[in-house]
């Protein structure tokens, strides 16, 4: 349909060439054209690349947490051995800590078995120069939830704590353990266990605590790596 042109008195100046007429809605239809198959394929490919990058990034971060935790366990094992070699006592339990300039003294009974002693472990280790950091001794009633002012931060979440008397799956009343923090599921603990130990939650040195065993381990002694529960495990040091 040609656009209507109003003629002026000079009809020679009027131009009504059909070839130059435009159909209304042509530009609108062009602008409303959907994605072609090629454009859709490119879009999906870009989204897949981005999603893959996110997953790889998460995997890299998770692996970094595992390796950092492994390194800290190793460093704290060495710090414990060095402290015992120098002072003949456990950090936190050392009954001559005050006179040695290490802060609050323990009772010297060979166990880190009180709230005051649990809260003094990292102060003793730091002031003796075996670990870095500034820690202030204070009573810690829950070793699985030790404040960062008293205990070293864990890459898994929460903090490390050194304590005696922990009950694990397959092991009751451990003489001395390192609580590894609070993992949001069993996957990083399973990875750490495979790196350092036997990969089983109820045997070896790395074990799930008894209270978390049902949610974070199976009856045939395997980690539940996708557990929705917070999983708490410890490294048995003695």
C-alpha positions as CSV (number, residue, x, y, z in Angstrom):
1,X,0.0,0.0,0.0
2,X,1.5,3.3,-1.2
3,X,1.7,6.3,1.1
4,X,-0.8,9.0,0.1
5,X,0.8,12.2,-1.1
6,X,-1.2,15.5,-1.0
7,X,-0.7,17.3,-4.3
8,X,0.2,21.0,-4.4
9,X,-0.9,23.5,-7.1
10,X,2.3,22.7,-9.0
11,X,1.6,19.1,-9.8
12,X,5.0,18.7,-11.5
13,X,6.7,19.1,-8.1
14,X,4.7,16.3,-6.6
15,X,6.5,12.9,-6.5
16,X,4.7,9.7,-6.0
17,X,7.0,7.1,-7.2
18,X,5.8,3.7,-6.1
19,X,9.4,2.4,-6.0
20,X,10.3,4.7,-3.1
21,X,7.3,4.0,-1.0
22,X,7.8,2.2,2.3
23,X,5.5,-0.3,3.9
24,X,4.5,0.7,7.4
25,X,5.7,-1.7,10.1
26,X,8.6,-3.0,8.1
27,X,11.3,-1.5,10.5
28,X,9.2,-2.7,13.5
29,X,9.1,-6.2,12.2
30,X,12.8,-6.2,11.6
31,X,13.4,-5.0,15.1
32,X,11.2,-7.7,16.5
33,X,13.0,-10.5,14.8
34,X,14.0,-13.3,17.3
35,X,17.4,-15.0,17.8
36,X,18.7,-17.0,14.9
37,X,19.9,-20.6,15.6
38,X,23.5,-19.4,15.3
39,X,23.0,-16.5,17.8
40,X,21.3,-18.9,20.2
41,X,24.1,-21.4,19.9
42,X,26.7,-18.7,20.6
43,X,24.8,-17.5,23.6
44,X,24.5,-21.0,25.0
45,X,28.2,-21.6,24.4
46,X,29.1,-18.4,26.3
47,X,26.9,-19.4,29.2
48,X,28.4,-22.8,29.4
49,X,31.9,-21.3,29.4
50,X,30.9,-19.0,32.3
51,X,29.3,-21.8,34.3
52,X,32.4,-24.0,33.8
53,X,34.6,-21.1,35.0
54,X,32.5,-20.7,38.1
55,X,32.6,-24.4,38.9
56,X,36.4,-24.5,38.3
57,X,36.8,-21.5,40.5
58,X,34.9,-23.1,43.3
59,X,36.9,-26.3,43.0
60,X,40.1,-24.3,43.1
61,X,39.0,-22.5,46.3
62,X,37.9,-25.8,47.9
63,X,41.2,-27.4,47.1
64,X,43.1,-24.4,48.5
65,X,41.1,-24.7,51.8
66,X,42.0,-28.4,52.0
67,X,45.7,-27.8,51.3
68,X,45.8,-24.9,53.8
69,X,44.2,-27.1,56.5
70,X,46.7,-29.9,55.8
71,X,49.6,-27.4,56.1
72,X,48.2,-26.0,59.4
73,X,47.8,-29.5,60.9
74,X,51.4,-30.3,60.0
75,X,52.6,-27.0,61.5
76,X,50.7,-27.5,64.7
77,X,52.0,-31.0,65.1
78,X,55.5,-29.6,64.9
79,X,54.7,-26.8,67.3
80,X,53.3,-29.3,69.8
81,X,56.4,-31.5,69.6
82,X,58.7,-28.5,69.9
83,X,56.8,-27.1,72.9
84,X,56.9,-30.5,74.7
85,X,60.6,-30.9,73.9
86,X,61.4,-27.4,75.4
87,X,59.1,-27.4,78.4
88,X,58.3,-31.0,79.1
89,X,54.6,-30.2,79.2
90,X,51.5,-29.7,76.9
91,X,50.6,-26.1,75.9
92,X,47.6,-25.0,78.0
93,X,48.5,-27.5,80.7
94,X,51.9,-26.2,81.5
95,X,52.0,-25.4,85.2
96,X,55.0,-23.1,85.0
97,X,53.7,-21.0,82.1
98,X,53.4,-17.8,84.1
99,X,57.1,-18.0,85.3
100,X,58.2,-18.8,81.8
101,X,56.4,-15.7,80.4
102,X,53.8,-17.6,78.5
103,X,50.7,-16.4,80.3
104,X,48.1,-18.4,82.2
105,X,49.4,-21.6,83.8
106,X,47.6,-25.0,83.7
107,X,47.5,-27.7,86.4
108,X,50.3,-29.9,84.9
109,X,48.3,-33.1,85.0
110,X,49.2,-34.1,81.4
111,X,45.9,-33.3,79.8
112,X,44.3,-30.2,78.3
113,X,41.1,-30.9,80.1
114,X,39.6,-27.6,81.4
115,X,38.0,-24.6,79.8
116,X,40.9,-22.4,81.1
117,X,43.5,-24.8,79.6
118,X,41.8,-25.1,76.2
119,X,41.7,-21.3,76.1
120,X,45.4,-21.0,76.9
121,X,46.9,-23.4,74.3
122,X,47.5,-21.0,71.5
123,X,48.7,-18.2,73.8
124,X,51.4,-20.6,75.1
125,X,52.3,-21.7,71.5
126,X,52.5,-18.1,70.3
127,X,54.4,-16.7,73.2
128,X,56.9,-19.5,73.0
129,X,57.5,-18.6,69.3
130,X,56.3,-21.8,67.8
131,X,53.3,-20.3,66.0
132,X,52.5,-16.8,64.8
133,X,49.6,-14.7,66.1
134,X,48.4,-12.9,69.1
135,X,46.1,-14.9,71.4
136,X,44.6,-14.0,74.8
137,X,43.9,-16.8,77.3
138,X,40.3,-17.1,78.3
139,X,38.0,-20.0,79.3
140,X,36.6,-21.9,76.4
141,X,33.6,-24.0,77.3
142,X,33.0,-25.4,73.8
143,X,36.2,-26.6,72.0
144,X,34.2,-26.8,68.7
145,X,33.3,-23.2,68.9
146,X,36.4,-21.5,70.3
147,X,36.6,-17.7,69.7
148,X,39.3,-16.4,67.3
149,X,40.9,-14.3,70.1
150,X,41.8,-17.6,71.9
151,X,42.2,-20.1,69.0
152,X,43.7,-20.2,65.5
153,X,41.3,-19.6,62.6
154,X,40.6,-22.7,60.5
155,X,40.4,-22.5,56.7
156,X,37.3,-24.8,56.9
157,X,35.4,-22.3,59.0
158,X,35.5,-21.7,62.8
159,X,38.7,-22.3,64.6
160,X,41.2,-25.0,65.6
161,X,41.2,-26.1,69.2
162,X,43.6,-28.5,71.1
163,X,41.8,-30.5,73.8
164,X,41.8,-33.8,75.7
165,X,38.9,-36.2,76.2
166,X,37.1,-35.9,72.9
167,X,34.9,-38.8,71.9
168,X,35.2,-39.9,68.3
169,X,33.5,-42.5,66.1
170,X,35.4,-45.7,67.1
171,X,37.5,-43.9,69.8
172,X,36.5,-42.7,73.2
173,X,38.3,-40.2,75.4
174,X,41.2,-39.2,73.1
175,X,44.2,-38.1,75.2
176,X,44.9,-35.1,72.9
177,X,43.2,-33.9,69.7
178,X,43.1,-31.0,67.4
179,X,39.6,-30.0,66.4
180,X,39.7,-28.9,62.8
181,X,37.0,-26.3,62.7
182,X,33.5,-26.5,61.4
183,X,33.2,-27.8,57.8
184,X,29.9,-27.1,56.0
185,X,29.9,-30.7,54.7
186,X,32.0,-33.8,54.7
187,X,33.8,-33.2,51.4
188,X,36.8,-31.2,52.6
189,X,37.3,-33.5,55.6
190,X,37.2,-36.5,53.3
191,X,39.9,-34.9,51.1
192,X,42.1,-34.1,54.1
193,X,41.6,-37.6,55.4
194,X,42.7,-39.0,52.0
195,X,45.8,-36.8,52.0
196,X,47.0,-37.3,55.5
197,X,45.4,-40.6,56.7
198,X,43.3,-43.5,55.6
199,X,40.3,-41.7,54.1
200,X,37.9,-43.3,56.7
201,X,36.0,-41.2,59.3
202,X,36.1,-43.8,62.1
203,X,39.7,-45.1,61.9
204,X,43.2,-43.6,61.8
205,X,44.2,-40.2,63.1
206,X,41.6,-38.0,61.4
207,X,38.1,-38.9,62.8
208,X,34.6,-37.5,62.9
209,X,33.5,-36.6,66.4
210,X,30.9,-39.0,67.8
211,X,28.1,-36.3,67.9
212,X,28.5,-35.8,64.1
213,X,29.0,-39.4,63.1
214,X,25.4,-40.1,62.1
215,X,25.2,-37.1,59.8
216,X,28.7,-37.1,58.4
217,X,29.7,-40.8,58.1
218,X,28.1,-44.1,56.9
219,X,27.8,-47.4,58.7
220,X,30.5,-48.9,56.4
221,X,33.0,-46.2,57.5
222,X,32.8,-43.7,54.7
223,X,32.5,-39.9,54.7
224,X,29.1,-38.4,53.7
225,X,30.7,-35.8,51.4
226,X,27.4,-34.1,50.6
227,X,26.1,-33.9,54.2
228,X,23.8,-30.9,54.8
229,X,25.0,-30.8,58.4
230,X,28.0,-29.1,59.8
231,X,30.7,-31.8,60.2
232,X,33.2,-31.6,63.0
233,X,36.3,-33.8,63.0
234,X,39.6,-33.9,64.9
235,X,43.2,-34.9,64.3
236,X,44.2,-37.4,67.1
237,X,47.6,-36.1,68.3
238,X,48.1,-38.5,71.2
